[in-house]
Structure formats: C-alpha cells, structure tokens
Amino acid sequence: MILYVSDSGKFSNLPALPKNRRLEETINFSSLLIKENLKDTYRHKGMRRQLIVQLREKGITDEAILSAMDQLPRHYFLDKAFEEWAYQDKPFPIGKEQTISQPYTVAYQSQLLEIKKRDKVLEIGTGSGYQAAILSLLGARVYTIERQELLYHRATTLLRKLNFNGIRCYLRDGYKGLPEFAPFDKILVTAGAPEVPTALLQQLTIGGVLVIPVGEKGQKMLRITRVEEQKFQKEELGNFRFVPFLKGINREK
C-alpha cells in the first residue's frame, strides 16, 4: 500500500487535544494578525481538528505530535491559492518542483523519530518550513538544510515571522549534512533517496536515529539506528512517494 493521500470525510463531536505550551510560547497569534495579517479562523481550526481525527484513524498515536499539528496553522506555509485545501491529507506544491509533505507523512516520520526534549535534530529538506516547525514544537533543537535558494529564503523568512527563532536554517547540499554541528541525536530526510548517504550515517551519535525514504520511483521508509561506531540497525517500514533527494545547491540567478 502506498501511503500518499487520504479519504475525505466529515466529522463531528471531535475530541479535545491537550494544549501545546511550546506552541503558545512560540506564536503570539494576536500580534501576527496585526503585524503580518496571517489569519487563523475558527473554520481553519475546525478543519485542523478534522485532520487530526484522520491522522488518529491512520495510526498516529503520539499526543505531542497531534497537539502540535492541531494548533500550528498549516495554511501559513502554503500559497494563498491552496488555503482552502490546506487541511486535506495531501501534499501540495510549494515551487521549484517541491511539495509540502502530506500531513500523515509529517506525523508518521515525526513519530518514528521519537523526539525527546533537547534532542539535536538535523532535517534534510526544509521546503516550506512546516516540518521543522513541528519538530521545534516537540522540543527539538532543529538544524535544517534546503538546497533550493528560493525555498530557503521563503522558509527562513516565514519561520522568523512566526517566532521560530531557534530553528537554524542553512542553504547547503543535504547529501553532505552539517558535519561542523555533528553529532545529531536524530536525522530526518524529507525527500526520496536512491541510497542512504554515508555522510548522514556518520553524523549520528551512538544511539542516534536516521529516518529516510529510500528508493527510485517509490520509497520504503527506513529507520536506521547507530548502535555502535560502525554498526547500524535497519528497520524497513511503510511505502511512500517523495520528491527526489538531489545533490548540490540550486541558486537563483
């Protein structure tokens, strides 16, 4: 089964989710409405709640992840043209042949990482910045790499506007990671790799975890744990489709 898009449906009597204090500390919604004209309406919140129900039905059980995704406005990270569809469980284009990942994929990969507070996490593929924001809300110290210069500037600007000032963004080649900041407790790759980059394995701490989709046309989600200096344990999980993991940096001319 390819986990890519979900069925649609209407829900009522939706369960309440616990408040995410980190989110409340990070985003001052009233100041955003005045300063940036970013609106998060009751309708948006209702659609997010419906999305959370779908994620629960698909097997997402981590309450911290569900809480963060319930409260963080996904439509802030999309072009205005897609705002009405922001809470469908689907990926959407963000430019440069890249996408914002399907919400289920964001939740699934985040759950595989088993984030603990103060975990040092490297994300490969910043994209819109949404996944990095979720990781930050979970208490991680986030380092994120984007190879597309346009997307790098967009995401960096938005994350700063939303007061995610602790997220460190870099315009770099994701295949090389960030060796100057290694080792990392967790590494997350958000694009389909033909193979597992050796550099990323070497940047894991002992006991650290790499979550990466591997394959050409379709990908198998892998969770790789570094159990010793030169010993790694690999788990093969669900099937997904991602945009390709490319080398180099694509600078704007």
C-alpha positions as a Markdown table, in Angstrom:
| # | Residue | x | y | z |
|---|---|---|---|---|
| 1 | Met | 0.0 | 0.0 | 0.0 |
| 2 | Ile | 1.3 | 3.5 | -0.9 |
| 3 | Leu | 0.6 | 6.0 | 1.9 |
| 4 | Tyr | 0.1 | 9.1 | -0.1 |
| 5 | Val | -3.4 | 10.7 | 0.2 |
| 6 | Ser | -6.3 | 10.1 | 2.4 |
| 7 | Asp | -10.1 | 9.6 | 2.0 |
| 8 | Ser | -12.2 | 12.7 | 2.7 |
| 9 | Gly | -15.0 | 12.8 | 5.2 |
| 10 | Lys | -17.0 | 14.9 | 7.7 |
| 11 | Phe | -16.6 | 14.5 | 11.5 |
| 12 | Ser | -18.5 | 15.8 | 14.5 |
| 13 | Asn | -18.0 | 15.6 | 18.2 |
| 14 | Leu | -14.3 | 15.8 | 17.8 |
| 15 | Pro | -12.1 | 15.1 | 20.8 |
| 16 | Ala | -10.3 | 17.9 | 22.5 |
| 17 | Leu | -6.5 | 17.8 | 22.3 |
| 18 | Pro | -4.1 | 18.9 | 25.1 |
| 19 | Lys | -2.6 | 22.4 | 24.8 |
| 20 | Asn | 0.9 | 22.6 | 23.5 |
| 21 | Arg | 2.6 | 25.2 | 25.7 |
| 22 | Arg | 5.7 | 25.3 | 23.5 |
| 23 | Leu | 3.4 | 26.4 | 20.6 |
| 24 | Glu | 1.7 | 29.1 | 22.8 |
| 25 | Glu | 5.1 | 30.4 | 23.7 |
| 26 | Thr | 6.3 | 30.4 | 20.1 |
| 27 | Ile | 3.5 | 32.0 | 18.3 |
| 28 | Asn | 1.7 | 35.1 | 19.5 |
| 29 | Phe | -1.3 | 34.9 | 17.3 |
| 30 | Ser | -2.8 | 38.3 | 18.1 |
| 31 | Ser | 0.5 | 40.1 | 17.2 |
| 32 | Leu | 0.7 | 38.1 | 14.0 |
| 33 | Leu | -2.8 | 39.2 | 12.9 |
| 34 | Ile | -1.8 | 42.8 | 13.3 |
| 35 | Lys | 1.8 | 42.6 | 12.0 |
| 36 | Glu | 1.5 | 40.1 | 9.2 |
| 37 | Asn | -2.2 | 39.8 | 8.5 |
| 38 | Leu | -2.0 | 36.0 | 9.0 |
| 39 | Lys | -5.5 | 34.8 | 9.9 |
| 40 | Asp | -6.3 | 31.6 | 11.7 |
| 41 | Thr | -10.1 | 31.5 | 11.8 |
| 42 | Tyr | -12.5 | 29.2 | 13.7 |
| 43 | Arg | -13.0 | 27.5 | 10.3 |
| 44 | His | -9.3 | 26.8 | 9.9 |
| 45 | Lys | -9.2 | 25.4 | 13.4 |
| 46 | Gly | -12.2 | 23.2 | 12.7 |
| 47 | Met | -10.6 | 21.8 | 9.6 |
| 48 | Arg | -7.4 | 21.1 | 11.5 |
| 49 | Arg | -9.4 | 19.2 | 14.1 |
| 50 | Gln | -10.9 | 17.0 | 11.3 |
| 51 | Leu | -7.4 | 16.4 | 10.0 |
| 52 | Ile | -6.3 | 15.2 | 13.4 |
| 53 | Val | -9.2 | 12.7 | 13.5 |
| 54 | Gln | -8.0 | 11.3 | 10.2 |
| 55 | Leu | -4.4 | 11.0 | 11.5 |
| 56 | Arg | -5.6 | 9.1 | 14.6 |
| 57 | Glu | -7.6 | 6.7 | 12.3 |
| 58 | Lys | -4.4 | 6.1 | 10.3 |
| 59 | Gly | -2.5 | 5.1 | 13.4 |
| 60 | Ile | -0.8 | 8.2 | 14.7 |
| 61 | Thr | -0.7 | 7.9 | 18.5 |
| 62 | Asp | 1.8 | 10.4 | 19.7 |
| 63 | Glu | -0.2 | 13.0 | 21.5 |
| 64 | Ala | 2.5 | 15.7 | 21.4 |
| 65 | Ile | 2.6 | 15.4 | 17.6 |
| 66 | Leu | -1.1 | 15.5 | 17.2 |
| 67 | Ser | -1.3 | 18.5 | 19.5 |
| 68 | Ala | 1.3 | 20.4 | 17.6 |
| 69 | Met | -0.3 | 19.7 | 14.3 |
| 70 | Asp | -3.7 | 20.6 | 15.7 |
| 71 | Gln | -2.5 | 24.0 | 16.7 |
| 72 | Leu | 0.1 | 25.0 | 14.1 |
| 73 | Pro | -1.7 | 26.6 | 11.1 |
| 74 | Arg | -0.6 | 24.6 | 8.0 |
| 75 | His | -2.2 | 27.2 | 5.7 |
| 76 | Tyr | 0.5 | 29.7 | 6.8 |
| 77 | Phe | 3.0 | 27.5 | 4.9 |
| 78 | Leu | 1.1 | 27.3 | 1.7 |
| 79 | Asp | 0.4 | 29.6 | -1.2 |
| 80 | Lys | -2.8 | 31.5 | -0.7 |
| 81 | Ala | -4.3 | 29.6 | -3.7 |
| 82 | Phe | -4.2 | 26.4 | -1.7 |
| 83 | Glu | -5.5 | 27.8 | 1.6 |
| 84 | Glu | -8.9 | 26.2 | 1.2 |
| 85 | Trp | -7.3 | 22.8 | 0.8 |
| 86 | Ala | -4.6 | 23.2 | 3.4 |
| 87 | Tyr | -6.1 | 20.6 | 5.8 |
| 88 | Gln | -6.7 | 17.9 | 3.3 |
| 89 | Asp | -4.3 | 15.0 | 3.9 |
| 90 | Lys | -2.4 | 15.7 | 0.7 |
| 91 | Pro | 0.9 | 17.2 | -0.4 |
| 92 | Phe | 0.8 | 20.5 | -2.2 |
| 93 | Pro | 3.3 | 22.2 | -4.5 |
| 94 | Ile | 5.4 | 25.0 | -3.0 |
| 95 | Gly | 7.6 | 25.8 | -6.0 |
| 96 | Lys | 10.8 | 24.5 | -7.6 |
| 97 | Glu | 9.1 | 21.2 | -8.2 |
| 98 | Gln | 8.9 | 20.6 | -4.4 |
| 99 | Thr | 6.0 | 19.9 | -2.1 |
| 100 | Ile | 4.9 | 20.4 | 1.4 |
| 101 | Ser | 4.5 | 16.8 | 2.7 |
| 102 | Gln | 1.2 | 15.2 | 3.3 |
| 103 | Pro | 0.2 | 15.7 | 7.0 |
| 104 | Tyr | 0.2 | 12.0 | 7.6 |
| 105 | Thr | 3.8 | 11.8 | 6.3 |
| 106 | Val | 4.9 | 14.6 | 8.6 |
| 107 | Ala | 3.2 | 12.9 | 11.6 |
| 108 | Tyr | 4.5 | 9.4 | 10.7 |
| 109 | Gln | 8.1 | 10.5 | 10.2 |
| 110 | Ser | 8.0 | 12.6 | 13.4 |
| 111 | Gln | 6.6 | 9.6 | 15.3 |
| 112 | Leu | 9.4 | 7.4 | 14.0 |
| 113 | Leu | 12.0 | 9.8 | 15.4 |
| 114 | Glu | 10.6 | 9.6 | 18.9 |
| 115 | Ile | 11.7 | 13.1 | 19.7 |
| 116 | Lys | 12.7 | 13.9 | 23.2 |
| 117 | Lys | 13.2 | 17.4 | 24.6 |
| 118 | Arg | 16.5 | 19.0 | 23.7 |
| 119 | Asp | 17.2 | 16.3 | 21.0 |
| 120 | Lys | 19.6 | 17.7 | 18.4 |
| 121 | Val | 17.8 | 17.1 | 15.1 |
| 122 | Leu | 19.0 | 17.6 | 11.5 |
| 123 | Glu | 16.3 | 17.9 | 8.9 |
| 124 | Ile | 17.3 | 17.5 | 5.2 |
| 125 | Gly | 14.8 | 19.3 | 3.0 |
| 126 | Thr | 13.4 | 22.4 | 4.7 |
| 127 | Gly | 10.8 | 23.0 | 2.0 |
| 128 | Ser | 8.1 | 25.2 | 3.4 |
| 129 | Gly | 9.4 | 25.0 | 6.9 |
| 130 | Tyr | 6.4 | 23.2 | 8.3 |
| 131 | Gln | 8.1 | 20.0 | 9.3 |
| 132 | Ala | 10.9 | 22.0 | 11.0 |
| 133 | Ala | 8.3 | 23.9 | 13.0 |
| 134 | Ile | 6.6 | 20.7 | 14.2 |
| 135 | Leu | 10.0 | 19.3 | 15.3 |
| 136 | Ser | 10.7 | 22.5 | 17.2 |
| 137 | Leu | 7.3 | 22.4 | 18.9 |
| 138 | Leu | 8.2 | 18.9 | 20.1 |
| 139 | Gly | 11.1 | 20.4 | 21.9 |
| 140 | Ala | 13.9 | 19.6 | 19.5 |
| 141 | Arg | 16.9 | 21.8 | 18.7 |
| 142 | Val | 16.4 | 21.9 | 14.9 |
| 143 | Tyr | 19.0 | 22.3 | 12.2 |
| 144 | Thr | 17.5 | 22.3 | 8.7 |
| 145 | Ile | 19.1 | 22.2 | 5.2 |
| 146 | Glu | 17.5 | 23.4 | 2.0 |
| 147 | Arg | 19.2 | 23.1 | -1.5 |
| 148 | Gln | 16.7 | 25.4 | -3.3 |
| 149 | Glu | 17.8 | 29.0 | -2.6 |
| 150 | Leu | 14.3 | 30.4 | -3.2 |
| 151 | Leu | 12.7 | 28.0 | -0.8 |
| 152 | Tyr | 15.4 | 28.5 | 1.7 |
| 153 | His | 14.8 | 32.3 | 1.8 |
| 154 | Arg | 11.0 | 31.8 | 1.9 |
| 155 | Ala | 11.1 | 29.3 | 4.8 |
| 156 | Thr | 13.6 | 31.3 | 6.8 |
| 157 | Thr | 11.6 | 34.5 | 6.5 |
| 158 | Leu | 8.3 | 32.7 | 7.5 |
| 159 | Leu | 9.9 | 30.9 | 10.4 |
| 160 | Arg | 11.3 | 34.1 | 11.8 |
| 161 | Lys | 7.9 | 35.8 | 11.4 |
| 162 | Leu | 6.3 | 33.0 | 13.4 |
| 163 | Asn | 9.0 | 33.4 | 16.1 |
| 164 | Phe | 10.7 | 30.1 | 15.5 |
| 165 | Asn | 14.0 | 31.8 | 16.1 |
| 166 | Gly | 15.6 | 28.7 | 17.5 |
| 167 | Ile | 15.5 | 26.9 | 14.2 |
| 168 | Arg | 18.8 | 27.1 | 12.3 |
| 169 | Cys | 18.4 | 27.2 | 8.5 |
| 170 | Tyr | 21.1 | 26.5 | 6.0 |
| 171 | Leu | 21.4 | 26.7 | 2.2 |
| 172 | Arg | 23.5 | 23.6 | 1.7 |
| 173 | Asp | 23.8 | 20.2 | 0.0 |
| 174 | Gly | 21.8 | 17.8 | 2.1 |
| 175 | Tyr | 23.9 | 14.8 | 1.0 |
| 176 | Lys | 26.8 | 16.3 | 3.0 |
| 177 | Gly | 24.8 | 17.1 | 6.1 |
| 178 | Leu | 26.2 | 19.5 | 8.6 |
| 179 | Pro | 29.5 | 17.9 | 9.8 |
| 180 | Glu | 30.5 | 21.0 | 11.7 |
| 181 | Phe | 27.5 | 20.6 | 14.0 |
| 182 | Ala | 27.5 | 16.8 | 14.3 |
| 183 | Pro | 26.8 | 14.5 | 16.0 |
| 184 | Phe | 23.0 | 14.6 | 15.9 |
| 185 | Asp | 20.5 | 12.6 | 18.0 |
| 186 | Lys | 18.1 | 12.4 | 15.1 |
| 187 | Ile | 18.3 | 13.0 | 11.3 |
| 188 | Leu | 15.2 | 13.3 | 9.2 |
| 189 | Val | 15.3 | 13.2 | 5.3 |
| 190 | Thr | 12.1 | 14.5 | 3.6 |
| 191 | Ala | 13.0 | 13.5 | 0.0 |
| 192 | Gly | 13.3 | 10.1 | -1.7 |
| 193 | Ala | 16.9 | 9.0 | -1.8 |
| 194 | Pro | 18.3 | 6.4 | -4.2 |
| 195 | Glu | 20.6 | 5.2 | -1.4 |
| 196 | Val | 21.5 | 6.2 | 2.2 |
| 197 | Pro | 24.2 | 8.8 | 2.2 |
| 198 | Thr | 27.2 | 7.6 | 4.2 |
| 199 | Ala | 27.8 | 11.2 | 5.5 |
| 200 | Leu | 24.5 | 11.2 | 7.3 |
| 201 | Leu | 25.1 | 7.9 | 9.0 |
| 202 | Gln | 28.5 | 9.2 | 10.2 |
| 203 | Gln | 26.8 | 12.3 | 11.7 |
| 204 | Leu | 24.6 | 10.3 | 14.0 |
| 205 | Thr | 25.5 | 10.0 | 17.7 |
| 206 | Ile | 25.7 | 6.5 | 19.1 |
| 207 | Gly | 22.1 | 5.5 | 19.7 |
| 208 | Gly | 21.0 | 8.2 | 17.2 |
| 209 | Val | 18.3 | 7.6 | 14.6 |
| 210 | Leu | 18.0 | 8.4 | 10.9 |
| 211 | Val | 14.6 | 8.3 | 9.2 |
| 212 | Ile | 14.9 | 8.3 | 5.4 |
| 213 | Pro | 12.7 | 7.2 | 2.5 |
| 214 | Val | 14.9 | 5.1 | 0.1 |
| 215 | Gly | 14.0 | 4.1 | -3.5 |
| 216 | Glu | 13.8 | 5.4 | -7.0 |
| 217 | Lys | 10.1 | 5.7 | -8.1 |
| 218 | Gly | 8.5 | 4.7 | -4.8 |
| 219 | Gln | 10.3 | 4.6 | -1.5 |
| 220 | Lys | 10.5 | 2.4 | 1.5 |
| 221 | Met | 10.7 | 4.3 | 4.8 |
| 222 | Leu | 13.8 | 3.2 | 6.7 |
| 223 | Arg | 14.6 | 3.8 | 10.4 |
| 224 | Ile | 18.3 | 3.3 | 11.0 |
| 225 | Thr | 19.8 | 3.3 | 14.5 |
| 226 | Arg | 23.5 | 3.7 | 15.1 |
| 227 | Val | 24.1 | 1.1 | 17.8 |
| 228 | Glu | 27.9 | 1.2 | 17.7 |
| 229 | Glu | 30.6 | 3.2 | 16.0 |
| 230 | Gln | 30.5 | 1.1 | 12.8 |
| 231 | Lys | 27.3 | -0.9 | 13.5 |
| 232 | Phe | 23.8 | 0.2 | 12.4 |
| 233 | Gln | 20.4 | -1.5 | 12.8 |
| 234 | Lys | 17.9 | -1.0 | 9.9 |
| 235 | Glu | 14.1 | -1.3 | 10.0 |
| 236 | Glu | 12.0 | -1.3 | 6.8 |
| 237 | Leu | 8.6 | 0.3 | 7.3 |
| 238 | Gly | 5.8 | 1.7 | 5.0 |
| 239 | Asn | 5.8 | 2.6 | 1.3 |
| 240 | Phe | 5.7 | 6.3 | 0.3 |
| 241 | Arg | 6.3 | 8.6 | -2.6 |
| 242 | Phe | 8.6 | 11.6 | -2.2 |
| 243 | Val | 10.1 | 14.2 | -4.5 |
| 244 | Pro | 13.7 | 13.1 | -5.3 |
| 245 | Phe | 16.6 | 13.8 | -3.0 |
| 246 | Leu | 19.1 | 15.7 | -5.2 |
| 247 | Lys | 22.7 | 16.7 | -4.7 |
| 248 | Gly | 24.2 | 20.2 | -4.9 |
| 249 | Ile | 22.7 | 23.7 | -4.4 |
| 250 | Asn | 20.3 | 25.3 | -6.8 |
| 251 | Arg | 21.0 | 29.0 | -6.5 |
| 252 | Glu | 18.7 | 31.7 | -8.0 |
| 253 | Lys | 20.3 | 33.6 | -11.0 |
